[in-house]
Amino acid sequence: MNLKSRRLWVPFGLAGLIIAGCNLPSPTAESPTEAAETILIEPTNRPSDVAASPSAAAAATADVAVEASTPEPRNLRIVYTDGGKLWALEVGSDPRQVIKAGSIGEVRLSDDGEWIAYTIRDSDQDTADLHSIRFDGSSPQVVLDAAGFDTLYPLEAFLHYTLSNLDFIPGTHTLLINTRGVFEGPGLAKIDDLLAVDVPTSRIKSMLAPGIGGDFTVSPTGDSIAIVRPDSIGFVNATGSDLRPEVLTFPPVITYSEFFFYPLPVWSGNSVVLPVPQEDPFFAAEPGTVWAIDGTPRTLARPVGDLFGPQRELPIVSPDGSSVAFLREADVAGDRDLVIQRLDNGEQTVYDTGPIQWRGWAPDSTRMVYSKGSGLDLYLGEIGAAPVPLGSGTGLRWINADEYLYLAGSPGSWILTLADLAGGVTPLADPSGDFVAFDFAE
């Protein structure tokens, strides 16, 4: 459901700006707590381009293929894009069109399934408008349009500011976002800030100023946020108070391109496990480091392999923090070993070999999903058992330990599918377009 930031060219002279934010104007708050109370944008509450009427939505659903035999009604809500338009469904009921405008990019659904946050992207300008709407199609709002993003900070070297990442704090209607700068020409410059949006009111406040924030991962309880920059990890409360910057620092990873690598932390209870690749990820003999951060940082493992490529998209540490998955060059050119390493005793298992791409851990921390061949041939693996083919698809997201959603098929002919480990498969919709975003709540 999540898009990642574009990895593009950035002038070398701006490297310090991107990491430290030193050339960007920062709020002059006396403390992080004071900064957290700074209201940047009051709500505009302008209506979004919603479906004209229930009858129009019903007519639009006629083009969506739905399995004749559907599951029993349940509280699983799903939002997804279809041809750049926004649709919603409750499993057991027909899909309905929520937004008739096109060019919708990311979608996020609050944990209670009540509020949708979504973006409308302008690919020519590389900008975005951030919108919200209730799941039932009421209360459409423009949270922050492209012009509004440009007012967050003085533009200086940038043409625009735009959205980088977004996610709801678990159990709330608060949406966290951060931003990046847009150059004239290609370039990626994360501003390393942090903003909080109260979605029902569209009220936006600054939590961490440019250069103090970064990419964020919220704890499952929703009360603490890990803040990652290319050379450090710190923490802040979900209210924006008690900032603990640079709890751990490390050398930035050399990407051989002008983007910066942000490692992906995993919350395990009240602690965080952070895998950091070796400084030069293409120097295979050097180990990376897996850190545990629950007070004083400590080293859990020093695996030798590719920790860089797999976690550019998905975490490689299991949800319970017990194992790390990584890839390693195999004996046959073009093939790679999928290696699972225990973090308590260092035991390694080469689970499979081939043209493998990492697709993530299952919630039970014993199973994992990966692809082979074209990248769309999905497999479910488990230590001590043979891999199970899941068919062709992408974007697999676990609902619980037994059920998952994914886009079956291939670009241009996707089927949004609900499946389970017992072999049950239920097609839900057939959204059009090469790119389909979706999210769910139950």
C-alpha positions as CSV (number, residue, x, y, z in Angstrom):
1,M,0.0,0.0,0.0
2,N,2.8,2.1,0.4
3,L,4.8,4.0,-2.2
4,K,8.4,4.8,-1.5
5,S,10.2,7.9,-2.3
6,R,11.7,8.3,-5.7
7,R,15.5,7.7,-5.8
8,L,16.8,10.4,-8.1
9,W,19.8,12.6,-8.8
10,V,20.7,15.2,-6.2
11,P,23.6,17.7,-6.6
12,F,26.5,16.8,-4.4
13,G,26.6,20.3,-2.9
14,L,23.2,19.6,-1.3
15,A,24.3,16.5,0.5
16,G,24.8,18.3,3.8
17,L,21.4,20.0,3.3
18,I,19.6,16.7,2.9
19,I,21.2,14.9,5.9
20,A,21.3,17.8,8.4
21,G,18.8,20.3,7.1
22,C,21.4,22.9,7.8
23,N,20.6,25.1,4.8
24,L,16.9,24.9,5.4
25,P,15.0,27.4,7.5
26,S,14.0,25.7,10.8
27,P,11.4,26.8,13.3
28,T,13.0,28.7,16.1
29,A,11.2,26.9,18.9
30,E,13.1,26.8,22.2
31,S,12.4,23.1,22.5
32,P,11.0,20.1,20.6
33,T,7.9,20.3,22.8
34,E,7.3,23.9,21.8
35,A,7.8,23.0,18.2
36,A,5.2,20.3,18.5
37,E,2.6,22.9,19.4
38,T,3.3,25.0,16.3
39,I,0.2,25.1,14.1
40,L,1.4,25.4,10.6
41,I,-1.8,25.1,8.5
42,E,-5.4,25.7,9.6
43,P,-8.0,23.6,7.8
44,T,-9.3,24.6,4.4
45,N,-12.1,22.0,4.3
46,R,-12.6,22.5,0.6
47,P,-14.6,19.7,-0.9
48,S,-12.8,17.0,-2.8
49,D,-14.1,15.6,-6.1
50,V,-16.4,12.9,-4.8
51,A,-18.7,10.5,-6.6
52,A,-21.7,12.4,-7.8
53,S,-24.4,10.2,-6.1
54,P,-25.0,6.7,-4.8
55,S,-26.5,5.9,-8.2
56,A,-23.4,7.0,-10.0
57,A,-21.3,4.9,-7.7
58,A,-23.5,1.9,-8.3
59,A,-23.2,2.4,-12.0
60,A,-19.5,2.5,-11.8
61,T,-19.3,-0.7,-9.9
62,A,-20.8,-2.5,-12.9
63,D,-17.3,-2.5,-14.4
64,V,-15.8,-4.3,-11.4
65,A,-15.7,-8.1,-11.5
66,V,-16.7,-9.6,-8.2
67,E,-16.7,-13.3,-7.2
68,A,-20.2,-14.7,-7.2
69,S,-19.5,-16.6,-4.0
70,T,-18.3,-14.0,-1.5
71,P,-17.3,-14.6,2.1
72,E,-19.6,-14.0,5.1
73,P,-19.9,-10.3,6.0
74,R,-17.2,-9.2,8.2
75,N,-15.6,-5.9,9.3
76,L,-12.8,-6.0,6.8
77,R,-12.7,-2.6,5.0
78,I,-10.6,-2.1,1.9
79,V,-9.8,1.1,-0.1
80,Y,-8.1,0.9,-3.5
81,T,-7.4,2.8,-6.7
82,D,-8.9,1.8,-10.0
83,G,-7.6,3.8,-13.0
84,G,-6.5,6.5,-10.6
85,K,-9.9,6.7,-9.0
86,L,-10.8,5.8,-5.4
87,W,-13.0,2.8,-4.5
88,A,-14.0,1.2,-1.2
89,L,-15.5,-2.1,-0.2
90,E,-16.5,-4.1,2.8
91,V,-15.8,-7.8,2.3
92,G,-19.1,-9.4,1.6
93,S,-20.5,-6.4,-0.2
94,D,-20.1,-4.8,-3.6
95,P,-17.3,-2.2,-4.2
96,R,-18.4,1.4,-4.6
97,Q,-16.7,4.4,-6.1
98,V,-15.8,7.0,-3.6
99,I,-13.8,9.5,-5.7
100,K,-14.4,10.0,-9.4
101,A,-11.3,12.2,-10.0
102,G,-8.2,10.5,-11.4
103,S,-4.5,10.5,-10.6
104,I,-4.9,9.3,-7.1
105,G,-1.5,7.9,-5.8
106,E,-1.2,6.7,-2.2
107,V,-4.1,5.7,0.0
108,R,-4.2,5.1,3.8
109,L,-7.1,3.9,5.9
110,S,-7.3,4.6,9.7
111,D,-7.3,1.5,12.0
112,D,-11.0,1.8,12.7
113,G,-11.8,2.0,9.0
114,E,-13.5,5.4,9.3
115,W,-11.1,7.9,7.6
116,I,-9.2,7.7,4.3
117,A,-6.2,9.8,3.5
118,Y,-5.1,9.9,-0.1
119,T,-3.0,11.9,-2.5
120,I,-3.6,13.3,-6.0
121,R,-0.3,13.5,-7.8
122,D,0.8,15.9,-10.6
123,S,3.6,14.0,-12.3
124,D,4.6,16.9,-14.5
125,Q,5.2,19.2,-11.5
126,D,6.2,16.4,-9.1
127,T,3.8,17.7,-6.5
128,A,0.8,16.3,-4.6
129,D,-2.4,17.4,-3.0
130,L,-3.3,15.6,0.3
131,H,-7.0,14.9,0.8
132,S,-9.2,13.0,3.3
133,I,-12.7,11.6,3.2
134,R,-14.7,9.3,5.4
135,F,-15.1,5.7,4.3
136,D,-18.8,6.3,3.6
137,G,-17.9,9.1,1.2
138,S,-18.9,12.0,3.5
139,S,-16.8,14.9,4.8
140,P,-14.4,15.3,1.8
141,Q,-11.6,17.7,2.6
142,V,-8.5,19.1,0.9
143,V,-6.0,18.8,3.8
144,L,-3.0,20.5,2.1
145,D,-2.7,21.2,-1.6
146,A,0.4,21.7,-3.6
147,A,0.5,25.5,-3.0
148,G,0.0,24.8,0.7
149,F,3.1,22.5,0.8
150,D,5.1,25.4,-0.7
151,T,4.2,27.6,2.3
152,L,5.6,25.2,4.9
153,Y,9.1,26.6,4.7
154,P,10.9,29.2,2.5
155,L,11.6,27.6,-0.9
156,E,15.2,28.8,-1.2
157,A,16.8,26.3,-3.7
158,F,13.6,24.3,-4.4
159,L,10.8,24.8,-6.8
160,H,8.3,23.1,-4.5
161,Y,7.9,21.1,-1.3
162,T,5.8,18.0,-1.6
163,L,4.8,14.9,0.4
164,S,7.3,12.2,1.1
165,N,5.8,9.6,3.4
166,L,2.4,9.3,5.2
167,D,0.9,6.9,7.8
168,F,-1.7,6.9,10.5
169,I,-0.7,6.6,14.1
170,P,-2.2,3.2,15.2
171,G,-5.6,3.6,16.9
172,T,-6.0,7.3,16.0
173,H,-7.1,9.6,13.3
174,T,-3.7,11.4,13.4
175,L,-1.8,11.1,10.1
176,L,2.0,11.6,10.2
177,I,3.7,13.1,7.2
178,N,7.1,14.3,6.1
179,T,8.2,16.2,3.1
180,R,10.9,16.5,0.4
181,G,12.1,19.2,-1.9
182,V,11.5,19.4,-5.7
183,F,14.3,20.7,-7.9
184,E,14.3,22.0,-11.4
185,G,15.3,18.8,-13.0
186,P,15.7,15.4,-11.3
187,G,16.7,15.2,-7.6
188,L,15.6,13.7,-4.3
189,A,16.0,15.8,-1.1
190,K,14.2,14.7,2.0
191,I,13.7,17.6,4.3
192,D,13.8,15.3,7.4
193,D,10.9,17.0,9.2
194,L,7.8,15.5,10.8
195,L,4.2,16.9,10.7
196,A,1.0,15.7,12.3
197,V,-2.4,16.0,10.7
198,D,-5.6,15.7,12.7
199,V,-7.6,14.2,9.8
200,P,-11.2,15.0,10.9
201,T,-10.3,18.7,11.2
202,S,-7.4,19.0,8.7
203,R,-5.4,20.8,11.4
204,I,-1.6,20.4,10.8
205,K,1.1,21.0,13.4
206,S,4.9,20.8,13.3
207,M,6.3,18.0,15.4
208,L,10.0,18.1,14.3
209,A,11.6,20.9,12.3
210,P,13.6,20.3,9.1
211,G,16.8,18.4,9.9
212,I,15.5,17.2,13.2
213,G,12.9,14.7,11.9
214,G,13.3,12.1,9.3
215,D,11.6,8.9,8.1
216,F,9.3,7.6,10.8
217,T,8.1,4.2,12.2
218,V,5.5,4.2,14.9
219,S,5.4,1.6,17.7
220,P,2.4,-0.8,17.6
221,T,1.0,0.9,20.7
222,G,1.1,4.2,18.9
223,D,2.9,6.1,21.7
224,S,6.5,6.3,20.4
225,I,8.0,7.0,17.0
226,A,11.4,5.9,15.7
227,I,13.0,8.7,13.6
228,V,15.5,7.5,11.1
229,R,18.0,9.6,9.1
230,P,20.8,8.3,6.8
231,D,23.3,8.4,9.7
232,S,21.2,8.0,12.9
233,I,18.1,6.8,14.7
234,G,16.3,8.6,17.5
235,F,13.0,8.6,19.2
236,V,10.1,11.0,20.0
237,N,6.8,10.5,21.8
238,A,3.7,10.5,19.6
239,T,2.8,13.9,21.0
240,G,6.1,15.4,19.8
241,S,7.6,15.6,23.3
242,D,10.7,14.0,24.8
243,L,12.9,14.0,21.7
244,R,15.9,11.7,22.0
245,P,17.9,12.4,18.9
246,E,20.8,10.3,17.6
247,V,20.4,7.4,20.1
248,L,22.5,5.5,17.6
249,T,24.7,6.9,14.9
250,F,26.3,5.0,12.0
251,P,28.1,5.8,8.7
252,P,25.8,6.7,5.8
253,V,25.5,3.9,3.3
254,I,27.2,4.7,0.0
255,T,24.5,4.3,-2.7
256,Y,26.6,5.2,-5.8
257,S,23.8,7.6,-6.7
258,E,22.7,10.9,-5.3
259,F,20.0,9.6,-2.9
260,F,20.4,8.7,0.7
261,F,19.6,5.3,2.2
262,Y,17.2,5.2,5.2
263,P,17.3,1.8,7.0
264,L,14.0,0.3,8.1
265,P,13.6,-0.3,11.8
266,V,11.2,-2.9,13.3
267,W,9.5,-2.5,16.6
268,S,9.6,-5.6,18.8
269,G,7.8,-4.8,22.0
270,N,9.3,-1.7,23.5
271,S,12.6,-2.1,21.6
272,V,13.6,-1.5,18.0
273,V,15.8,-3.7,15.9
274,L,17.6,-1.8,13.1
275,P,19.6,-3.5,10.3
276,V,22.3,-1.2,8.9
277,P,24.1,-2.4,5.7
278,Q,27.9,-2.1,5.5
279,E,29.1,1.3,4.5
280,D,29.8,0.1,0.9
281,P,26.9,-2.3,0.2
282,F,28.6,-3.6,-2.9
283,F,31.7,-4.7,-1.1
284,A,30.4,-8.2,-0.3
285,A,33.1,-9.2,2.2
286,E,32.2,-6.6,4.7
287,P,29.4,-7.3,7.2
288,G,26.5,-5.2,8.1
289,T,25.2,-4.7,11.6
290,V,21.9,-5.6,13.2
291,W,21.3,-3.3,16.3
292,A,19.0,-3.7,19.2
293,I,17.9,-0.4,20.7
294,D,16.2,-0.7,24.1
295,G,18.3,1.7,26.1
296,T,22.0,1.5,25.2
297,P,22.3,0.2,21.6
298,R,23.9,-3.2,21.3
299,T,25.0,-5.4,18.4
300,L,22.8,-8.5,17.7
301,A,24.5,-9.8,14.6
302,R,27.1,-9.0,11.9
303,P,25.7,-10.7,8.8
304,V,27.7,-10.8,5.6
305,G,25.4,-10.4,2.6
306,D,23.0,-7.9,0.9
307,L,21.2,-6.0,3.6
308,F,20.8,-3.0,1.3
309,G,18.7,-4.0,-1.6
310,P,15.9,-6.0,0.2
311,Q,15.1,-3.3,2.8
312,R,14.9,-0.5,0.3
313,E,11.2,-1.5,0.1
314,L,10.4,-3.8,3.0
315,P,11.8,-4.6,6.5
316,I,14.1,-7.6,6.7
317,V,13.8,-8.1,10.5
318,S,11.0,-10.4,11.6
319,P,8.1,-8.8,13.5
320,D,9.2,-10.5,16.8
321,G,12.8,-9.3,16.3
322,S,14.1,-12.9,16.4
323,S,15.5,-13.2,12.8
324,V,16.9,-11.3,9.9
325,A,16.5,-12.2,6.2
326,F,19.0,-11.2,3.6
327,L,20.3,-12.1,0.2
328,R,23.8,-13.4,-0.7
329,E,25.4,-14.1,-4.1
330,A,25.1,-17.8,-5.1
331,D,27.4,-19.9,-7.1
332,V,25.4,-19.5,-10.3
333,A,25.7,-16.1,-11.8
334,G,22.5,-14.1,-11.4
335,D,21.2,-16.4,-8.6
336,R,21.1,-15.4,-4.9
337,D,20.7,-17.3,-1.7
338,L,17.9,-16.3,0.6
339,V,19.5,-16.5,4.1
340,I,17.5,-16.5,7.3
341,Q,19.7,-15.8,10.4
342,R,18.6,-16.2,14.0
343,L,19.6,-13.2,16.1
344,D,19.9,-15.0,19.4
345,N,22.5,-17.6,18.3
346,G,23.6,-16.6,14.8
347,E,22.4,-19.8,13.2
348,Q,21.9,-19.4,9.4
349,T,19.7,-21.2,7.0
350,V,20.0,-21.0,3.3
351,Y,16.3,-21.4,2.5
352,D,16.2,-21.1,-1.3
353,T,18.4,-20.1,-4.2
354,G,17.6,-18.5,-7.5
355,P,16.7,-15.0,-9.0
356,I,15.1,-14.1,-5.6
357,Q,13.5,-10.9,-4.5
358,W,12.5,-10.3,-0.9
359,R,8.7,-9.7,-0.3
360,G,8.5,-9.6,3.5
361,W,7.8,-11.5,6.7
362,A,4.5,-13.0,7.8
363,P,3.0,-11.8,11.1
364,D,4.0,-15.1,12.9
365,S,7.7,-14.4,12.2
366,T,8.2,-18.0,11.0
367,R,7.0,-17.6,7.5
368,M,8.2,-15.3,4.8
369,V,7.2,-14.3,1.2
370,Y,9.6,-13.9,-1.7
371,S,9.5,-14.0,-5.5
372,K,11.6,-15.7,-8.1
373,G,11.9,-15.4,-11.8
374,S,10.0,-12.4,-13.2
375,G,9.5,-11.0,-9.7
376,L,5.8,-11.7,-9.8
377,D,6.0,-15.5,-9.0
378,L,5.3,-15.4,-5.2
379,Y,6.3,-18.1,-2.8
380,L,5.5,-18.7,0.9
381,G,8.5,-20.1,2.8
382,E,8.9,-21.6,6.2
383,I,12.1,-23.0,7.8
384,G,11.9,-26.8,7.7
385,A,9.2,-26.9,5.0
386,A,9.3,-26.6,1.3
387,P,8.2,-23.3,-0.3
388,V,4.6,-23.1,-1.4
389,P,3.7,-21.3,-4.7
390,L,1.2,-18.5,-4.2
391,G,0.8,-17.7,-7.9
392,S,1.6,-14.5,-9.8
393,G,1.1,-11.2,-8.1
394,T,2.5,-8.3,-6.0
395,G,1.8,-6.1,-3.1
396,L,1.1,-8.9,-0.6
397,R,-0.2,-7.5,2.7
398,W,-1.0,-9.7,5.8
399,I,-4.4,-9.1,7.5
400,N,-3.6,-11.6,10.2
401,A,-1.5,-14.7,10.7
402,D,-3.6,-16.7,8.2
403,E,-5.1,-14.2,5.7
404,Y,-3.6,-11.8,3.2
405,L,-4.5,-9.4,0.5
406,Y,-2.5,-9.1,-2.8
407,L,-2.8,-8.1,-6.4
408,A,-2.9,-11.3,-8.4
409,G,-2.1,-11.3,-12.1
410,S,0.2,-8.8,-13.8
411,P,0.3,-5.1,-14.7
412,G,-2.8,-4.1,-16.6
413,S,-4.8,-7.1,-15.5
414,W,-4.7,-7.1,-11.7
415,I,-7.3,-8.8,-9.4
416,L,-7.5,-7.6,-5.8
417,T,-7.6,-10.9,-4.0
418,L,-8.3,-12.1,-0.5
419,A,-6.5,-15.4,0.3
420,D,-5.7,-17.6,3.2
421,L,-3.1,-20.3,4.1
422,A,-5.7,-23.0,3.9
423,G,-6.0,-22.4,0.2
424,G,-9.0,-20.2,0.1
425,V,-8.9,-17.5,-2.7
426,T,-11.6,-14.8,-3.2
427,P,-11.3,-12.3,-6.0
428,L,-12.7,-9.0,-4.8
429,A,-12.3,-6.5,-7.7
430,D,-10.3,-6.1,-10.9
431,P,-8.9,-2.6,-10.8
432,S,-7.4,-1.2,-14.0
433,G,-4.0,0.4,-14.5
434,D,-0.4,-0.7,-14.1
435,F,-0.3,0.8,-10.6
436,V,-2.9,0.0,-8.0
437,A,-2.6,1.2,-4.4
438,F,-4.7,-0.3,-1.5
439,D,-5.0,-0.4,2.2
440,F,-7.3,-2.1,4.7
441,A,-8.6,-2.1,8.3
442,E,-10.4,-4.7,10.4
